Amino acid sequence: MGCCSPNSHEQVKEQEEKVNENDKPTVPVWVKIVSATLVITAISFQIW
């Protein structure tokens, strides 16, 4: 299959859609915020 094949563009689009579907974040944003808050709190207690 060359670059000029009529199906090549369709296959590239399908592959991009699959990659975009799998690219969704696995950790929710609120978990990241809570984790960052806990880490910052722990570090601030260590400094004091």
HTML snippet that shows the backbone in 3Dmol.js (N, CA, C, O; Angstrom):
<script src="https://3Dmol.org/build/3Dmol-min.js"></script>
<div id="view" style="width:600px;height:400px;position:relative"></div>
<script>
const pdb = `
ATOM      1  N   MET A   1       0.828  -1.180   0.000  1.00  0.00           N
ATOM      2  CA  MET A   1       0.000   0.000   0.000  1.00  0.00           C
ATOM      3  C   MET A   1       0.872   1.243   0.000  1.00  0.00           C
ATOM      4  O   MET A   1       1.723   1.411   0.874  1.00  0.00           O
ATOM      5  N   GLY A   2       0.669   2.085  -0.946  1.00  0.00           N
ATOM      6  CA  GLY A   2       1.444   3.306  -1.024  1.00  0.00           C
ATOM      7  C   GLY A   2       0.715   4.473  -0.390  1.00  0.00           C
ATOM      8  O   GLY A   2      -0.379   4.330   0.157  1.00  0.00           O
ATOM      9  N   CYS A   3       1.338   5.614  -0.478  1.00  0.00           N
ATOM     10  CA  CYS A   3       0.734   6.800   0.125  1.00  0.00           C
ATOM     11  C   CYS A   3      -0.465   7.285  -0.682  1.00  0.00           C
ATOM     12  O   CYS A   3      -1.288   8.047  -0.174  1.00  0.00           O
ATOM     13  N   CYS A   4      -0.565   6.856  -1.911  1.00  0.00           N
ATOM     14  CA  CYS A   4      -1.639   7.333  -2.775  1.00  0.00           C
ATOM     15  C   CYS A   4      -2.821   6.371  -2.823  1.00  0.00           C
ATOM     16  O   CYS A   4      -3.758   6.588  -3.591  1.00  0.00           O
ATOM     17  N   SER A   5      -2.794   5.334  -2.034  1.00  0.00           N
ATOM     18  CA  SER A   5      -3.890   4.375  -2.015  1.00  0.00           C
ATOM     19  C   SER A   5      -5.145   5.050  -1.475  1.00  0.00           C
ATOM     20  O   SER A   5      -5.058   5.815  -0.514  1.00  0.00           O
ATOM     21  N   PRO A   6      -6.302   4.793  -2.061  1.00  0.00           N
ATOM     22  CA  PRO A   6      -7.528   5.449  -1.598  1.00  0.00           C
ATOM     23  C   PRO A   6      -7.905   5.062  -0.171  1.00  0.00           C
ATOM     24  O   PRO A   6      -8.569   5.833   0.522  1.00  0.00           O
ATOM     25  N   ASN A   7      -7.492   3.889   0.270  1.00  0.00           N
ATOM     26  CA  ASN A   7      -7.853   3.453   1.616  1.00  0.00           C
ATOM     27  C   ASN A   7      -6.872   3.935   2.677  1.00  0.00           C
ATOM     28  O   ASN A   7      -7.167   3.844   3.869  1.00  0.00           O
ATOM     29  N   SER A   8      -5.713   4.446   2.270  1.00  0.00           N
ATOM     30  CA  SER A   8      -4.688   4.802   3.257  1.00  0.00           C
ATOM     31  C   SER A   8      -5.156   5.937   4.155  1.00  0.00           C
ATOM     32  O   SER A   8      -4.889   5.921   5.356  1.00  0.00           O
ATOM     33  N   HIS A   9      -5.848   6.918   3.594  1.00  0.00           N
ATOM     34  CA  HIS A   9      -6.314   8.039   4.406  1.00  0.00           C
ATOM     35  C   HIS A   9      -7.365   7.587   5.411  1.00  0.00           C
ATOM     36  O   HIS A   9      -7.378   8.053   6.550  1.00  0.00           O
ATOM     37  N   GLU A  10      -8.236   6.691   4.999  1.00  0.00           N
ATOM     38  CA  GLU A  10      -9.260   6.182   5.909  1.00  0.00           C
ATOM     39  C   GLU A  10      -8.623   5.387   7.044  1.00  0.00           C
ATOM     40  O   GLU A  10      -9.042   5.505   8.195  1.00  0.00           O
ATOM     41  N   GLN A  11      -7.622   4.587   6.728  1.00  0.00           N
ATOM     42  CA  GLN A  11      -6.956   3.791   7.760  1.00  0.00           C
ATOM     43  C   GLN A  11      -6.208   4.690   8.741  1.00  0.00           C
ATOM     44  O   GLN A  11      -6.194   4.419   9.941  1.00  0.00           O
ATOM     45  N   VAL A  12      -5.592   5.748   8.242  1.00  0.00           N
ATOM     46  CA  VAL A  12      -4.884   6.676   9.127  1.00  0.00           C
ATOM     47  C   VAL A  12      -5.876   7.347  10.065  1.00  0.00           C
ATOM     48  O   VAL A  12      -5.595   7.507  11.252  1.00  0.00           O
ATOM     49  N   LYS A  13      -7.037   7.742   9.541  1.00  0.00           N
ATOM     50  CA  LYS A  13      -8.056   8.371  10.390  1.00  0.00           C
ATOM     51  C   LYS A  13      -8.535   7.404  11.462  1.00  0.00           C
ATOM     52  O   LYS A  13      -8.700   7.793  12.618  1.00  0.00           O
ATOM     53  N   GLU A  14      -8.757   6.157  11.094  1.00  0.00           N
ATOM     54  CA  GLU A  14      -9.205   5.162  12.073  1.00  0.00           C
ATOM     55  C   GLU A  14      -8.158   4.956  13.159  1.00  0.00           C
ATOM     56  O   GLU A  14      -8.498   4.856  14.338  1.00  0.00           O
ATOM     57  N   GLN A  15      -6.892   4.892  12.773  1.00  0.00           N
ATOM     58  CA  GLN A  15      -5.822   4.708  13.759  1.00  0.00           C
ATOM     59  C   GLN A  15      -5.727   5.912  14.685  1.00  0.00           C
ATOM     60  O   GLN A  15      -5.512   5.751  15.886  1.00  0.00           O
ATOM     61  N   GLU A  16      -5.886   7.119  14.143  1.00  0.00           N
ATOM     62  CA  GLU A  16      -5.836   8.321  14.977  1.00  0.00           C
ATOM     63  C   GLU A  16      -6.993   8.334  15.970  1.00  0.00           C
ATOM     64  O   GLU A  16      -6.815   8.725  17.123  1.00  0.00           O
ATOM     65  N   GLU A  17      -8.177   7.910  15.532  1.00  0.00           N
ATOM     66  CA  GLU A  17      -9.324   7.871  16.434  1.00  0.00           C
ATOM     67  C   GLU A  17      -9.089   6.883  17.568  1.00  0.00           C
ATOM     68  O   GLU A  17      -9.440   7.160  18.715  1.00  0.00           O
ATOM     69  N   LYS A  18      -8.498   5.732  17.256  1.00  0.00           N
ATOM     70  CA  LYS A  18      -8.210   4.743  18.297  1.00  0.00           C
ATOM     71  C   LYS A  18      -7.210   5.293  19.302  1.00  0.00           C
ATOM     72  O   LYS A  18      -7.371   5.103  20.508  1.00  0.00           O
ATOM     73  N   VAL A  19      -6.175   5.975  18.812  1.00  0.00           N
ATOM     74  CA  VAL A  19      -5.167   6.550  19.708  1.00  0.00           C
ATOM     75  C   VAL A  19      -5.804   7.619  20.578  1.00  0.00           C
ATOM     76  O   VAL A  19      -5.518   7.690  21.773  1.00  0.00           O
ATOM     77  N   ASN A  20      -6.660   8.452  20.003  1.00  0.00           N
ATOM     78  CA  ASN A  20      -7.306   9.510  20.774  1.00  0.00           C
ATOM     79  C   ASN A  20      -8.236   8.929  21.828  1.00  0.00           C
ATOM     80  O   ASN A  20      -8.358   9.500  22.912  1.00  0.00           O
ATOM     81  N   GLU A  21      -8.892   7.814  21.543  1.00  0.00           N
ATOM     82  CA  GLU A  21      -9.765   7.183  22.533  1.00  0.00           C
ATOM     83  C   GLU A  21      -8.946   6.644  23.698  1.00  0.00           C
ATOM     84  O   GLU A  21      -9.371   6.737  24.850  1.00  0.00           O
ATOM     85  N   ASN A  22      -7.781   6.083  23.410  1.00  0.00           N
ATOM     86  CA  ASN A  22      -6.936   5.517  24.454  1.00  0.00           C
ATOM     87  C   ASN A  22      -6.137   6.579  25.188  1.00  0.00           C
ATOM     88  O   ASN A  22      -5.480   6.267  26.181  1.00  0.00           O
ATOM     89  N   ASP A  23      -6.172   7.819  24.732  1.00  0.00           N
ATOM     90  CA  ASP A  23      -5.351   8.883  25.305  1.00  0.00           C
ATOM     91  C   ASP A  23      -6.049   9.598  26.456  1.00  0.00           C
ATOM     92  O   ASP A  23      -5.515  10.569  26.992  1.00  0.00           O
ATOM     93  N   LYS A  24      -7.229   9.133  26.840  1.00  0.00           N
ATOM     94  CA  LYS A  24      -7.959   9.791  27.915  1.00  0.00           C
ATOM     95  C   LYS A  24      -7.240   9.553  29.241  1.00  0.00           C
ATOM     96  O   LYS A  24      -6.668   8.484  29.455  1.00  0.00           O
ATOM     97  N   PRO A  25      -7.266  10.548  30.132  1.00  0.00           N
ATOM     98  CA  PRO A  25      -6.568  10.385  31.411  1.00  0.00           C
ATOM     99  C   PRO A  25      -7.186   9.282  32.258  1.00  0.00           C
ATOM    100  O   PRO A  25      -8.409   9.156  32.327  1.00  0.00           O
ATOM    101  N   THR A  26      -6.347   8.491  32.895  1.00  0.00           N
ATOM    102  CA  THR A  26      -6.836   7.383  33.703  1.00  0.00           C
ATOM    103  C   THR A  26      -7.089   7.815  35.137  1.00  0.00           C
ATOM    104  O   THR A  26      -7.874   7.178  35.838  1.00  0.00           O
ATOM    105  N   VAL A  27      -6.434   8.897  35.595  1.00  0.00           N
ATOM    106  CA  VAL A  27      -6.615   9.385  36.957  1.00  0.00           C
ATOM    107  C   VAL A  27      -7.492  10.632  36.901  1.00  0.00           C
ATOM    108  O   VAL A  27      -7.185  11.570  36.166  1.00  0.00           O
ATOM    109  N   PRO A  28      -8.579  10.650  37.668  1.00  0.00           N
ATOM    110  CA  PRO A  28      -9.442  11.835  37.661  1.00  0.00           C
ATOM    111  C   PRO A  28      -8.701  13.067  38.179  1.00  0.00           C
ATOM    112  O   PRO A  28      -7.734  12.955  38.932  1.00  0.00           O
ATOM    113  N   VAL A  29      -9.166  14.225  37.767  1.00  0.00           N
ATOM    114  CA  VAL A  29      -8.511  15.474  38.145  1.00  0.00           C
ATOM    115  C   VAL A  29      -8.590  15.691  39.649  1.00  0.00           C
ATOM    116  O   VAL A  29      -7.630  16.176  40.248  1.00  0.00           O
ATOM    117  N   TRP A  30      -9.710  15.343  40.272  1.00  0.00           N
ATOM    118  CA  TRP A  30      -9.851  15.594  41.709  1.00  0.00           C
ATOM    119  C   TRP A  30      -8.866  14.759  42.510  1.00  0.00           C
ATOM    120  O   TRP A  30      -8.422  15.188  43.575  1.00  0.00           O
ATOM    121  N   VAL A  31      -8.515  13.574  42.019  1.00  0.00           N
ATOM    122  CA  VAL A  31      -7.522  12.746  42.710  1.00  0.00           C
ATOM    123  C   VAL A  31      -6.153  13.421  42.643  1.00  0.00           C
ATOM    124  O   VAL A  31      -5.405  13.402  43.620  1.00  0.00           O
ATOM    125  N   LYS A  32      -5.827  14.010  41.509  1.00  0.00           N
ATOM    126  CA  LYS A  32      -4.556  14.711  41.374  1.00  0.00           C
ATOM    127  C   LYS A  32      -4.506  15.911  42.313  1.00  0.00           C
ATOM    128  O   LYS A  32      -3.479  16.170  42.941  1.00  0.00           O
ATOM    129  N   ILE A  33      -5.619  16.646  42.410  1.00  0.00           N
ATOM    130  CA  ILE A  33      -5.661  17.825  43.277  1.00  0.00           C
ATOM    131  C   ILE A  33      -5.495  17.427  44.735  1.00  0.00           C
ATOM    132  O   ILE A  33      -4.731  18.055  45.468  1.00  0.00           O
ATOM    133  N   VAL A  34      -6.206  16.388  45.159  1.00  0.00           N
ATOM    134  CA  VAL A  34      -6.104  15.925  46.542  1.00  0.00           C
ATOM    135  C   VAL A  34      -4.688  15.438  46.833  1.00  0.00           C
ATOM    136  O   VAL A  34      -4.138  15.740  47.892  1.00  0.00           O
ATOM    137  N   SER A  35      -4.101  14.702  45.924  1.00  0.00           N
ATOM    138  CA  SER A  35      -2.741  14.197  46.122  1.00  0.00           C
ATOM    139  C   SER A  35      -1.744  15.347  46.231  1.00  0.00           C
ATOM    140  O   SER A  35      -0.872  15.334  47.100  1.00  0.00           O
ATOM    141  N   ALA A  36      -1.869  16.320  45.370  1.00  0.00           N
ATOM    142  CA  ALA A  36      -0.957  17.466  45.412  1.00  0.00           C
ATOM    143  C   ALA A  36      -1.123  18.234  46.719  1.00  0.00           C
ATOM    144  O   ALA A  36      -0.137  18.682  47.304  1.00  0.00           O
ATOM    145  N   THR A  37      -2.359  18.387  47.178  1.00  0.00           N
ATOM    146  CA  THR A  37      -2.608  19.086  48.438  1.00  0.00           C
ATOM    147  C   THR A  37      -1.974  18.341  49.604  1.00  0.00           C
ATOM    148  O   THR A  37      -1.363  18.957  50.478  1.00  0.00           O
ATOM    149  N   LEU A  38      -2.114  17.027  49.622  1.00  0.00           N
ATOM    150  CA  LEU A  38      -1.516  16.241  50.698  1.00  0.00           C
ATOM    151  C   LEU A  38       0.008  16.335  50.682  1.00  0.00           C
ATOM    152  O   LEU A  38       0.634  16.455  51.735  1.00  0.00           O
ATOM    153  N   VAL A  39       0.595  16.281  49.512  1.00  0.00           N
ATOM    154  CA  VAL A  39       2.055  16.367  49.411  1.00  0.00           C
ATOM    155  C   VAL A  39       2.540  17.734  49.874  1.00  0.00           C
ATOM    156  O   VAL A  39       3.513  17.828  50.622  1.00  0.00           O
ATOM    157  N   ILE A  40       1.874  18.785  49.437  1.00  0.00           N
ATOM    158  CA  ILE A  40       2.276  20.137  49.844  1.00  0.00           C
ATOM    159  C   ILE A  40       2.117  20.317  51.346  1.00  0.00           C
ATOM    160  O   ILE A  40       2.967  20.932  51.989  1.00  0.00           O
ATOM    161  N   THR A  41       1.038  19.789  51.909  1.00  0.00           N
ATOM    162  CA  THR A  41       0.828  19.876  53.355  1.00  0.00           C
ATOM    163  C   THR A  41       1.920  19.125  54.107  1.00  0.00           C
ATOM    164  O   THR A  41       2.448  19.632  55.097  1.00  0.00           O
ATOM    165  N   ALA A  42       2.260  17.939  53.656  1.00  0.00           N
ATOM    166  CA  ALA A  42       3.306  17.155  54.317  1.00  0.00           C
ATOM    167  C   ALA A  42       4.651  17.871  54.247  1.00  0.00           C
ATOM    168  O   ALA A  42       5.398  17.881  55.225  1.00  0.00           O
ATOM    169  N   ILE A  43       4.961  18.461  53.117  1.00  0.00           N
ATOM    170  CA  ILE A  43       6.231  19.184  52.985  1.00  0.00           C
ATOM    171  C   ILE A  43       6.241  20.408  53.895  1.00  0.00           C
ATOM    172  O   ILE A  43       7.257  20.704  54.523  1.00  0.00           O
ATOM    173  N   SER A  44       5.122  21.119  53.970  1.00  0.00           N
ATOM    174  CA  SER A  44       5.087  22.312  54.817  1.00  0.00           C
ATOM    175  C   SER A  44       5.235  21.943  56.288  1.00  0.00           C
ATOM    176  O   SER A  44       5.844  22.701  57.043  1.00  0.00           O
ATOM    177  N   PHE A  45       4.696  20.801  56.719  1.00  0.00           N
ATOM    178  CA  PHE A  45       4.870  20.363  58.099  1.00  0.00           C
ATOM    179  C   PHE A  45       6.313  19.961  58.367  1.00  0.00           C
ATOM    180  O   PHE A  45       6.805  20.136  59.482  1.00  0.00           O
ATOM    181  N   GLN A  46       6.993  19.428  57.371  1.00  0.00           N
ATOM    182  CA  GLN A  46       8.395  19.060  57.547  1.00  0.00           C
ATOM    183  C   GLN A  46       9.273  20.298  57.695  1.00  0.00           C
ATOM    184  O   GLN A  46      10.256  20.282  58.436  1.00  0.00           O
ATOM    185  N   ILE A  47       8.920  21.360  56.995  1.00  0.00           N
ATOM    186  CA  ILE A  47       9.704  22.598  57.074  1.00  0.00           C
ATOM    187  C   ILE A  47       9.523  23.244  58.445  1.00  0.00           C
ATOM    188  O   ILE A  47      10.487  23.745  59.025  1.00  0.00           O
ATOM    189  N   TRP A  48       8.304  23.238  58.961  1.00  0.00           N
ATOM    190  CA  TRP A  48       8.053  23.835  60.271  1.00  0.00           C
ATOM    191  C   TRP A  48       8.699  22.963  61.280  1.00  0.00           C
ATOM    192  O   TRP A  48       8.633  23.249  62.476  1.00  0.00           O
TER     193      TRP A  48
END
`;
const viewer = $3Dmol.createViewer("view");
viewer.addModel(pdb, "pdb");
viewer.setStyle({}, {cartoon: {color: "spectrum"}});
viewer.zoomTo();
viewer.render();
</script>
